[in-house]
Amino acid sequence: MTEVGFYQLASKPLDAVLPRLLEKAVAGGYRAVVRSGDPDVLARLDGALWSYEPASFLPHAVDGEHAAAQPILLTGGEAFANGPDLIAVVDGALPGDLTPFKRALYLFDGGDDDALALARRHWKALKDREGVTPVYWREGEGGRWEKAG
């Protein structure tokens, strides 16, 4: 069973939210892949993973050398060298087959009407798919994520 967590970003941008979610995932033993077709997004997220918290370190790689050894891989491709069991979807490009993953994180800008409409379409498509459980997360007080109905 693959749990797909839909995270509607409200007060914080992707660069601030994703590193914290990945930090929790790695601490929980997950190997993660963050896929985006936009090299600028990958470069921005690479920078965020290095600098989001001065005292923290999230080992990761952008496609290329040493990618297989890293618990987090940022990639534009579909071959995941690090053998992930978690995928983070940051640009609405949900993979057709989610069964290789235990979890998926689907992050979208709640203030962007197009991103919101696409997330709703993905939710509806996944709701009845066998082997997949969509879960909605909303940002609560203090920036903590709360599971919503």
N, C-alpha and C positions, 0 to 999 in steps of 0.2 A: 504494500500500500504506500503510495506516494502522497505526502501532505504538501499541498501548494498553499503557502501563506501569501495572501494578498496584502501588501503594506501600502496604504494610501498616505503618501507624504503630505504633510500639512504645514508645519511650522519650520521644519528643517529640510535642507536640500539632500539629495542623494549622497553627496560627498561626506556629509556628516552622519548619515544614518547607516549606510552600508558597512563602514568599518566596524561599528559596534556590533551589528548583527553577525558579521563574519568572525569577530573576536569570540562571541558566544558559541558559534558553530564549531570553530577550531577547538575551543576548550571542551566542547562536548564530543570530540573525537571525529568530527566530520572532515572530509577533504572536499574543498569547494572549487567550483569553476564559476567565473563571472564572464558572461559572454555578451559582447556588443559588436555590432558591425561598424561602429564609429570609432576610428582610432583616437580621435580627440577625447572621447568619453573614457576610453581605456587609459589614456595618458593622465587624465584628470584623476581617475580612481587610483591609479598607481601612486600618484603624488599624495592622495588622501590617505592611503594605507601606510605611507611612511610618516605622515605628519599629523594624523588626527589626534594623537595623544602623545605628548613628549616622552612620557615614561613607558610607553607601550611599544611592542614590536610584533608585527604580524608578518611572518615569513610568507612571501609570495613571489610570483614571477609573471612577467608578461611573456607571451609566446616566445619560445626560443630555448637557449641553453639553460639547463638546470630546471626546466619546467616540471619534469616528472617528479622531482624530489620535493616540490613545494606543496604545502597543504592548501594553498590558494593559487589558482591560475587565472589570469586575466587573458582572454582570447577573443579573437574575431572569428575563429574557425569552429569546426564541429568535431575535431579530433581532440580529445581531452587527455593530454599526456600524464596528468597527475592522478588518474583513476578516481574522479570525484563521485561522491554519493549525495552531493548537494549542488544544485545549480541556482545561481542568482540571475534573474531576468531583469535587466535594467533599461531596456529600450523597447519593450513590448513584443519582442521576437521569441515567443514561447515555442520550445521545441515540440515537434509533433509527438514524439515518444518520450514520456516521462518515466517509464518503468525502470530505466537504469539508475534512477535517483531515489533515495529515501525521502528527500525533502526538496522543495523548490521554493525560492523566495521571489515573488513577483512584486517589484517596487515600481510605483507610478506616482506621478505628480497629480494630486487631487485638485489642483488649481488649473490644470490643463484639460479643457473639455475633450480634446481628441484622445488624450491618454486615458481619461476617465471612461470614455465610450469604448475604447479598445479593451480596457480591463473588464468592463461589464460583459463584453462579448466573450472574452476568454473565460470569465467566471461561469457564464451560462453554458458554454461548451464543455467545461470540465465538471460541472455539477452532476451530470448524469453519466460521466465516463467511469467505467469499471476500473477499479484499482487506483483511483485518484480521489482525494478528499480536499476540496478547497476550504480554506479557513481565512476569515477576514480579520485583520489586525488594525486597530485604530490607535492613534497617538492620544494618550491620556494626559492627565495633569503631570507636570514635571517631565514630560517627554517620554514616559514609559509606555511600552506597547501593551495594549489590552486586547484580549480576544473578544470579538464582538459576535453577537448572534448570527 
